[in-house]
Amino acid sequence: MAVGCVQCGTRSNPCRCKVVGPTLAFVVFAVAAVVEWPVGAVVYLFRHSKGRRIMAHPATVVFPKVSNSIPI
């Protein structure tokens, strides 16, 4: 059973399909989410906007940076 993420239609590599970048990005996203979501939930109790930013960080910053840094 192969586990991976595939993103086709990109022009950043010759085959126009990305496998390694999105798969690695998902793993890093999951690790960051395990750490940041509980912290964000606690911060949210006191500072709503800061807590939301912390909880959104894995999806808005971590995943795109890792996925875009690996062209294949």
C-alpha positions in Angstrom: 0.0 0.0 0.0 1.6 3.2 -1.1 1.0 6.3 0.9 1.7 9.7 -0.7 0.3 12.9 -2.0 0.3 13.7 -5.7 -0.2 17.2 -7.1 -0.4 17.2 -10.9 -0.6 20.2 -13.3 2.3 22.1 -11.9 5.0 23.6 -14.1 7.8 23.4 -11.6 9.2 20.1 -12.9 9.4 18.3 -16.2 6.8 15.6 -15.5 4.4 18.2 -14.1 3.5 16.0 -11.1 4.7 16.5 -7.6 4.9 13.6 -5.2 7.8 14.1 -2.8 7.1 17.7 -1.8 3.4 17.4 -0.9 4.0 14.0 0.9 6.9 15.4 3.0 4.9 18.6 3.6 2.0 16.6 4.9 4.2 14.8 7.4 5.8 18.0 8.6 2.3 19.6 8.7 1.1 16.8 11.0 4.0 17.1 13.3 3.6 20.8 13.6 -0.1 20.5 14.1 0.4 18.1 17.0 2.5 20.6 18.7 0.9 23.9 17.7 -2.9 23.1 17.9 -2.9 22.4 21.7 -0.8 25.4 22.4 -3.0 27.5 20.2 -6.1 26.2 22.0 -4.7 27.3 25.3 -3.6 30.7 24.0 -7.1 31.1 22.4 -8.7 31.1 25.9 -6.9 34.4 26.6 -6.1 36.0 23.2 -8.4 34.9 20.5 -6.6 36.3 17.5 -3.2 35.1 18.6 -4.6 31.6 19.3 -6.2 31.4 15.8 -2.9 32.4 14.2 -1.0 29.8 16.1 -3.5 27.1 15.1 -3.5 28.2 11.5 0.3 28.3 11.2 0.8 24.6 10.1 -1.7 25.1 7.2 -0.8 28.6 6.1 3.0 28.6 6.6 4.5 25.2 7.2 2.7 23.1 4.5 3.2 25.6 1.6 6.8 26.3 2.4 7.8 22.7 2.6 5.7 21.7 -0.5 7.1 24.5 -2.6 10.7 24.0 -1.6 10.8 20.5 -3.1 10.2 20.6 -6.9 9.4 16.9 -7.3 
